[in-house]
Amino acid sequence: MKTTTKRVKFAIPVVLITIFFFTPAFAQMGSVKGERVQLRSGAGTKYASKWEYGDGFPLKILSHKGRWVKVKDFENDTGWIYKDYVSSTPHMIVKVNKDKKKKINIRSGPGTKYKVVGKAYYGVVFKTLEQKYGWAKVQHESGLTGWIKRSLLWGY
């Protein structure tokens, strides 16, 4: 019995160290809170505006500097947003079919056997309600609610 206890005592720290050093950290995600929010080239209003985002636009949080947050969007553009305009409310954006007129399906349930209740183009933002079985239940600002295959979306 002592041998088993020693193995467990040794194994736990090894597992924790392995997880800490060899597992990629989960990215912290956020979303834009407000309309016409400026993505700036630096941490301050004196820096040029690179993009303007609308409410709910999902962002990957990279770092913080004072009251500013460095972020990356789904097209890999990076910049700074004032922290009061970043929310923890989960949102996703359609990441497929750029430069195409092709839409993705929004379904009544999490699977291709469910009825199509709507469609969406590249760049459409949704509030995330739930995730399961590789699908995300989302809601558009219009009120349309349904399920989209997770691999077609970026965000959380």
PyMOL commands that set and color helices and strands:
alter all, ss='L'
color gray80, all
select helices_A, chain A and resi 2-22+83-85+150-152
alter helices_A, ss='H'
color red, helices_A
select strands_A, chain A and resi 28-32+37-40+49-53+58-65+68-72+78-82+86-87+91-94+104-107+116-120+125-132+135-139+145-149+153-155
alter strands_A, ss='S'
color yellow, strands_A
deselect
rebuild
show_as cartoon
